[in-house]
């Protein structure tokens, strides 16, 4: 299976058109069609179906698309790392994280490196802990910030000295909006919009005890913006971290902390025995220094 043909396949899947994809790839349409027919023959499966509405993927085509995206992304990252394996410190540092105020620490380290290493760039992937771990295991990112338990035999970590506090995001005209703090009794029976990470479910079990199964979970989210939109439309009360959604000014939303306080600490993790680029190694060294300095000043 040729990486070049995988790129052709992804272009057709993205454009949903052979003619548009051929134009983007600077190929003739017959050449592109022949290359993808040979790919289908090699796999013994139909991947693409033409119709008056365009090109759609078969079930096998959707499977290949997911894997092809990972293969092409990893190939591009590998090529970049090999080209940049010289004395200069340049290239891209790949970081995955959920939505957290701790991203500020990443930005601070990047700022500290900017003057001495202007050729270091950054690529951020947003997702929940499960998504970040998967990307890390596949070598698609260098580092991740997670809030769930992890296997310390597979990953090294630096604990982040910032705590994210849980609270409730709601409309300003919601019945609970007048309260300064929200208790778990306040939420009993109300429709809740909750994060889908595994460790959050464990947290709810600890907080609500045997009543967890009776909670009115209206929706789950993996990105707080999506949860905030649902809350804004009156779907329910969104449980999430503070400092992530702007509730100031004329926003119709407000955020109320939970009482008793529920706080979590994240970890900045990477695979044990990694093969880092100079850019990634330089970033990690500076990040550790910044964390030590921050801890001393606390």
The 8 nearest C-alpha neighbors of each residue, nearest first, counted from 0:
[[1, 2, 38, 4, 5, 41, 3, 42],
 [0, 2, 4, 3, 5, 38, 6, 7],
 [3, 1, 5, 4, 6, 0, 71, 70],
 [2, 4, 6, 1, 5, 7, 0, 8],
 [5, 3, 7, 6, 1, 2, 8, 34],
 [4, 6, 8, 2, 7, 3, 9, 67],
 [5, 7, 9, 3, 4, 8, 10, 2],
 [6, 8, 4, 10, 5, 9, 11, 3],
 [9, 7, 5, 11, 6, 10, 4, 12],
 [10, 8, 12, 6, 11, 7, 13, 5],
 [9, 11, 13, 7, 8, 12, 20, 14],
 [12, 10, 14, 20, 8, 13, 15, 9],
 [13, 11, 9, 15, 10, 14, 8, 56],
 [12, 14, 10, 11, 15, 9, 20, 16],
 [13, 15, 11, 16, 12, 20, 10, 19],
 [16, 14, 54, 12, 11, 13, 53, 55],
 [15, 17, 14, 19, 54, 18, 53, 11],
 [18, 16, 20, 19, 11, 21, 28, 15],
 [17, 19, 21, 20, 16, 28, 22, 27],
 [20, 18, 22, 21, 16, 17, 23, 14],
 [19, 21, 23, 17, 11, 22, 10, 18],
 [22, 20, 26, 24, 18, 28, 19, 23],
 [21, 23, 25, 19, 20, 24, 18, 26],
 [22, 24, 20, 21, 25, 19, 26, 10],
 [23, 25, 21, 26, 22, 20, 7, 10],
 [26, 24, 22, 23, 21, 27, 20, 28],
 [27, 25, 21, 24, 22, 28, 31, 30],
 [26, 28, 30, 29, 21, 31, 25, 22],
 [27, 29, 31, 21, 30, 18, 32, 26],
 [30, 28, 32, 31, 27, 33, 26, 34],
 [31, 29, 33, 27, 28, 32, 34, 26],
 [30, 32, 28, 34, 33, 29, 21, 35],
 [33, 31, 29, 35, 30, 34, 36, 28],
 [32, 34, 36, 30, 31, 35, 29, 37],
 [35, 33, 31, 37, 36, 32, 30, 38],
 [34, 36, 38, 37, 32, 33, 39, 31],
 [37, 35, 33, 39, 38, 34, 32, 40],
 [38, 36, 40, 34, 35, 39, 41, 33],
 [39, 37, 35, 41, 36, 40, 42, 34],
 [38, 40, 36, 42, 44, 41, 37, 45],
 [41, 39, 43, 37, 38, 42, 36, 44],
 [42, 40, 38, 39, 43, 37, 0, 44],
 [43, 41, 39, 44, 40, 38, 45, 37],
 [42, 44, 40, 41, 39, 45, 38, 46],
 [45, 43, 39, 42, 46, 40, 59, 41],
 [44, 46, 39, 47, 57, 43, 59, 60],
 [45, 47, 60, 57, 59, 56, 44, 39],
 [48, 46, 56, 55, 57, 45, 60, 54],
 [47, 49, 55, 54, 56, 50, 57, 46],
 [48, 50, 54, 53, 47, 55, 51, 52],
 [51, 49, 53, 52, 54, 48, 55, 16],
 [50, 52, 53, 49, 54, 48, 16, 55],
 [53, 51, 50, 54, 49, 55, 15, 16],
 [52, 54, 50, 51, 16, 15, 49, 55],
 [53, 55, 49, 15, 16, 48, 50, 47],
 [56, 54, 48, 47, 15, 49, 57, 53],
 [57, 55, 47, 60, 61, 46, 48, 58],
 [56, 58, 60, 46, 59, 47, 61, 55],
 [57, 59, 61, 60, 62, 56, 46, 63],
 [60, 58, 62, 57, 61, 46, 63, 44],
 [59, 61, 46, 57, 56, 63, 58, 62],
 [60, 62, 64, 58, 63, 59, 56, 57],
 [63, 61, 59, 60, 64, 65, 58, 66],
 [62, 64, 60, 66, 61, 65, 67, 59],
 [65, 63, 61, 67, 62, 66, 60, 68],
 [64, 66, 68, 62, 63, 67, 61, 69],
 [67, 65, 69, 63, 68, 64, 70, 62],
 [66, 68, 70, 64, 69, 65, 63, 71],
 [67, 69, 71, 65, 66, 70, 72, 64],
 [68, 70, 72, 66, 67, 71, 73, 65],
 [71, 69, 67, 73, 72, 68, 74, 66],
 [70, 72, 74, 68, 73, 69, 67, 75],
 [73, 71, 69, 75, 74, 70, 68, 76],
 [72, 74, 76, 70, 71, 75, 139, 69],
 [75, 73, 71, 77, 76, 72, 70, 78],
 [76, 74, 78, 72, 77, 73, 71, 79],
 [75, 77, 73, 79, 74, 78, 72, 80],
 [78, 76, 74, 80, 79, 75, 73, 81],
 [79, 77, 75, 81, 80, 76, 74, 82],
 [78, 80, 76, 82, 77, 81, 83, 75],
 [81, 79, 77, 83, 78, 82, 276, 84],
 [82, 80, 78, 84, 83, 79, 77, 276],
 [81, 83, 79, 80, 84, 78, 85, 77],
 [82, 84, 80, 81, 85, 79, 90, 89],
 [85, 83, 81, 82, 80, 276, 86, 277],
 [86, 84, 83, 87, 82, 88, 277, 81],
 [85, 87, 88, 84, 83, 277, 89, 278],
 [88, 86, 85, 89, 83, 84, 277, 118],
 [89, 87, 278, 277, 86, 116, 119, 118],
 [90, 88, 118, 119, 278, 87, 83, 91],
 [89, 91, 119, 278, 120, 118, 83, 92],
 [90, 92, 120, 121, 119, 93, 122, 278],
 [91, 93, 121, 279, 122, 120, 278, 94],
 [94, 92, 140, 122, 141, 121, 123, 91],
 [95, 93, 142, 123, 143, 140, 141, 124],
 [96, 94, 124, 143, 131, 123, 125, 142],
 [97, 95, 144, 125, 143, 126, 131, 124],
 [96, 98, 127, 126, 125, 99, 128, 145],
 [97, 99, 96, 222, 223, 125, 100, 243],
 [98, 100, 101, 102, 97, 243, 163, 240],
 [99, 101, 102, 103, 242, 243, 163, 98],
 [102, 100, 103, 99, 104, 161, 105, 159],
 [103, 101, 105, 100, 104, 99, 106, 98],
 [102, 104, 106, 101, 105, 100, 107, 99],
 [105, 103, 107, 102, 106, 101, 108, 286],
 [106, 104, 102, 108, 103, 107, 109, 101],
 [105, 107, 103, 109, 104, 108, 110, 102],
 [108, 106, 104, 110, 105, 109, 103, 111],
 [109, 107, 111, 105, 110, 106, 286, 104],
 [108, 110, 106, 112, 107, 111, 113, 105],
 [109, 111, 107, 113, 108, 112, 106, 114],
 [110, 112, 108, 109, 113, 107, 114, 285],
 [113, 111, 109, 110, 116, 115, 114, 108],
 [112, 114, 117, 110, 116, 111, 115, 109],
 [113, 115, 116, 112, 117, 111, 110, 118],
 [116, 114, 112, 113, 117, 111, 118, 119],
 [115, 117, 113, 118, 112, 114, 119, 88],
 [118, 116, 113, 119, 114, 115, 112, 89],
 [117, 119, 89, 116, 120, 90, 88, 113],
 [120, 118, 89, 90, 117, 91, 116, 278],
 [121, 119, 91, 90, 92, 118, 122, 89],
 [122, 120, 92, 91, 93, 123, 119, 94],
 [121, 123, 93, 92, 94, 91, 124, 120],
 [124, 122, 94, 95, 93, 125, 121, 96],
 [123, 125, 95, 94, 96, 126, 122, 93],
 [126, 124, 96, 97, 95, 123, 98, 127],
 [127, 125, 97, 130, 96, 131, 124, 221],
 [126, 128, 97, 130, 129, 221, 131, 196],
 [129, 127, 131, 145, 130, 132, 147, 97],
 [128, 130, 132, 131, 127, 133, 196, 126],
 [129, 131, 133, 127, 128, 126, 132, 134],
 [130, 132, 128, 134, 133, 129, 95, 143],
 [133, 131, 135, 129, 134, 130, 136, 128],
 [132, 134, 136, 130, 135, 131, 129, 137],
 [133, 135, 131, 139, 137, 132, 136, 140],
 [136, 134, 132, 138, 140, 133, 137, 139],
 [137, 135, 133, 138, 134, 132, 270, 139],
 [138, 136, 134, 135, 139, 133, 140, 73],
 [139, 137, 135, 136, 140, 134, 141, 73],
 [138, 140, 134, 137, 73, 135, 141, 72],
 [141, 139, 93, 135, 138, 94, 142, 134],
 [142, 140, 93, 94, 269, 135, 92, 139],
 [143, 141, 94, 269, 268, 140, 95, 93],
 [142, 144, 95, 268, 96, 94, 267, 131],
 [143, 145, 267, 96, 266, 268, 95, 265],
 [144, 146, 128, 265, 266, 147, 143, 96],
 [147, 145, 265, 266, 264, 128, 148, 144],
 [146, 148, 198, 145, 149, 128, 197, 196],
 [149, 147, 146, 150, 198, 145, 151, 197],
 [150, 148, 151, 147, 154, 153, 145, 132],
 [151, 149, 152, 153, 154, 148, 155, 270],
 [150, 152, 154, 153, 149, 155, 156, 271],
 [153, 151, 150, 154, 271, 155, 149, 270],
 [154, 152, 151, 150, 271, 270, 155, 149],
 [155, 153, 270, 271, 151, 269, 152, 268],
 [156, 154, 269, 268, 271, 270, 151, 153],
 [155, 157, 268, 267, 266, 158, 154, 269],
 [158, 156, 267, 266, 159, 268, 155, 287],
 [157, 159, 266, 267, 265, 160, 156, 264],
 [158, 160, 266, 265, 161, 157, 264, 267],
 [161, 159, 158, 162, 294, 264, 290, 293],
 [162, 160, 159, 264, 101, 163, 265, 100],
 [161, 163, 264, 263, 262, 164, 160, 265],
 [162, 164, 263, 262, 240, 264, 165, 161],
 [165, 163, 262, 240, 261, 241, 162, 166],
 [166, 164, 240, 239, 261, 262, 241, 257],
 [165, 167, 256, 257, 255, 239, 238, 240],
 [166, 168, 238, 255, 237, 254, 256, 169],
 [167, 169, 254, 237, 253, 236, 238, 255],
 [170, 168, 236, 252, 253, 230, 167, 171],
 [169, 171, 252, 173, 172, 251, 231, 253],
 [170, 172, 252, 176, 173, 251, 253, 169],
 [171, 173, 170, 176, 174, 251, 169, 175],
 [172, 174, 170, 176, 175, 171, 169, 177],
 [175, 173, 176, 172, 177, 171, 178, 170],
 [176, 174, 173, 177, 178, 181, 185, 169],
 [175, 177, 173, 178, 171, 174, 172, 169],
 [176, 178, 175, 179, 174, 171, 173, 172],
 [179, 177, 176, 180, 175, 181, 255, 174],
 [180, 178, 255, 177, 181, 256, 176, 175],
 [181, 179, 256, 178, 255, 257, 258, 182],
 [180, 182, 257, 258, 256, 185, 255, 178],
 [183, 181, 258, 185, 184, 257, 180, 259],
 [182, 184, 186, 185, 187, 181, 207, 258],
 [183, 185, 187, 182, 186, 181, 188, 207],
 [186, 184, 182, 183, 187, 181, 175, 189],
 [187, 185, 183, 184, 189, 188, 182, 181],
 [188, 186, 184, 189, 185, 183, 214, 215],
 [187, 189, 215, 186, 214, 190, 213, 185],
 [188, 190, 186, 187, 215, 191, 235, 236],
 [191, 189, 235, 215, 217, 216, 236, 188],
 [192, 190, 216, 236, 235, 217, 237, 215],
 [191, 193, 237, 218, 219, 217, 236, 235],
 [192, 194, 219, 238, 237, 191, 220, 195],
 [195, 193, 220, 219, 221, 196, 199, 239],
 [194, 196, 219, 220, 221, 193, 197, 199],
 [197, 195, 199, 198, 194, 127, 128, 200],
 [196, 198, 200, 199, 195, 201, 147, 129],
 [197, 199, 201, 147, 200, 196, 202, 146],
 [200, 198, 202, 201, 197, 196, 203, 194],
 [199, 201, 203, 197, 202, 198, 204, 196],
 [202, 200, 198, 204, 199, 203, 205, 197],
 [201, 203, 199, 205, 200, 204, 206, 198],
 [204, 202, 206, 200, 205, 201, 207, 199],
 [205, 203, 201, 208, 202, 207, 206, 211],
 [204, 206, 202, 203, 208, 207, 201, 211],
 [207, 205, 203, 204, 208, 202, 183, 211],
 [206, 208, 204, 211, 210, 203, 205, 209],
 [209, 207, 204, 205, 210, 206, 211, 203],
 [208, 210, 211, 207, 212, 204, 213, 205],
 [209, 211, 213, 208, 207, 212, 214, 204],
 [212, 210, 214, 213, 207, 209, 204, 208],
 [211, 213, 210, 214, 209, 215, 204, 208],
 [212, 214, 210, 211, 215, 188, 209, 216],
 [215, 213, 211, 212, 216, 188, 210, 187],
 [214, 216, 190, 188, 217, 191, 189, 213],
 [217, 215, 191, 218, 190, 214, 192, 193],
 [216, 218, 190, 191, 192, 215, 235, 234],
 [219, 217, 192, 216, 193, 191, 220, 234],
 [220, 218, 193, 192, 194, 195, 221, 217],
 [221, 219, 194, 222, 226, 195, 193, 225],
 [220, 222, 194, 127, 195, 223, 126, 219],
 [223, 221, 224, 225, 220, 226, 98, 126],
 [222, 224, 226, 225, 227, 221, 220, 239],
 [225, 223, 227, 226, 222, 228, 244, 243],
 [226, 224, 228, 223, 227, 222, 229, 220],
 [225, 227, 223, 229, 224, 228, 220, 237],
 [226, 228, 224, 230, 229, 225, 231, 223],
 [229, 227, 231, 225, 230, 226, 232, 224],
 [228, 230, 232, 226, 234, 231, 227, 225],
 [231, 229, 227, 233, 235, 234, 232, 228],
 [232, 230, 228, 229, 233, 170, 227, 252],
 [233, 231, 229, 230, 234, 228, 235, 170],
 [232, 234, 230, 231, 235, 229, 170, 236],
 [235, 233, 230, 229, 232, 217, 190, 236],
 [236, 234, 190, 191, 230, 233, 192, 237],
 [235, 237, 191, 169, 192, 230, 168, 190],
 [236, 238, 192, 168, 167, 230, 191, 193],
 [239, 237, 167, 193, 166, 192, 168, 236],
 [240, 238, 165, 166, 237, 167, 241, 223],
 [241, 239, 165, 164, 163, 166, 243, 242],
 [240, 242, 243, 164, 165, 166, 239, 163],
 [243, 241, 244, 100, 240, 245, 99, 163],
 [242, 244, 241, 245, 240, 100, 99, 98],
 [245, 243, 242, 246, 224, 241, 227, 223],
 [244, 246, 247, 243, 242, 250, 252, 253],
 [247, 245, 253, 250, 252, 244, 248, 254],
 [248, 246, 245, 250, 249, 253, 252, 251],
 [249, 247, 250, 246, 245, 251, 252, 253],
 [248, 250, 251, 247, 246, 252, 245, 171],
 [251, 249, 252, 246, 248, 247, 245, 253],
 [250, 252, 171, 170, 249, 253, 246, 231],
 [253, 251, 170, 171, 250, 246, 169, 231],
 [252, 254, 246, 169, 171, 168, 170, 255],
 [253, 255, 168, 167, 169, 166, 256, 246],
 [254, 256, 167, 166, 180, 179, 181, 257],
 [257, 255, 166, 180, 181, 165, 167, 258],
 [256, 258, 166, 181, 260, 180, 182, 259],
 [259, 257, 260, 182, 181, 180, 256, 261],
 [258, 260, 257, 261, 182, 181, 183, 180],
 [261, 259, 258, 257, 262, 164, 256, 165],
 [260, 262, 165, 164, 259, 257, 263, 258],
 [263, 261, 164, 163, 162, 165, 260, 264],
 [264, 262, 163, 162, 164, 265, 261, 146],
 [265, 263, 162, 159, 161, 146, 163, 266],
 [264, 266, 146, 145, 159, 158, 144, 263],
 [267, 265, 158, 159, 144, 145, 157, 268],
 [266, 268, 144, 157, 156, 143, 158, 159],
 [269, 267, 156, 143, 155, 142, 266, 154],
 [270, 268, 142, 154, 155, 141, 156, 271],
 [271, 269, 154, 273, 153, 155, 272, 268],
 [270, 272, 154, 273, 153, 155, 269, 152],
 [273, 271, 270, 274, 154, 153, 155, 269],
 [274, 272, 271, 270, 275, 269, 141, 276],
 [275, 273, 272, 276, 280, 270, 271, 141],
 [276, 274, 279, 273, 280, 277, 141, 278],
 [275, 277, 279, 278, 80, 280, 274, 84],
 [276, 278, 280, 279, 88, 281, 275, 89],
 [277, 279, 281, 276, 88, 89, 280, 90],
 [278, 280, 282, 276, 92, 281, 277, 275],
 [281, 279, 277, 283, 282, 278, 275, 284],
 [282, 280, 278, 284, 279, 283, 277, 285],
 [281, 283, 279, 285, 280, 284, 286, 278],
 [284, 282, 286, 280, 285, 281, 287, 279],
 [283, 285, 281, 287, 282, 286, 280, 288],
 [286, 284, 288, 282, 287, 283, 289, 281],
 [285, 287, 283, 289, 288, 284, 108, 282],
 [288, 286, 290, 284, 289, 285, 283, 291],
 [289, 287, 285, 291, 286, 290, 292, 284],
 [288, 290, 286, 292, 287, 291, 293, 285],
 [289, 291, 293, 287, 292, 288, 294, 286],
 [292, 290, 294, 288, 293, 289, 287, 295],
 [291, 293, 289, 295, 290, 294, 288, 296],
 [292, 294, 290, 296, 291, 295, 289, 297],
 [295, 293, 291, 297, 296, 292, 290, 160],
 [296, 294, 292, 293, 297, 291, 290, 289],
 [295, 297, 293, 294, 292, 291, 290, 289],
 [296, 294, 295, 293, 292, 160, 291, 161]]
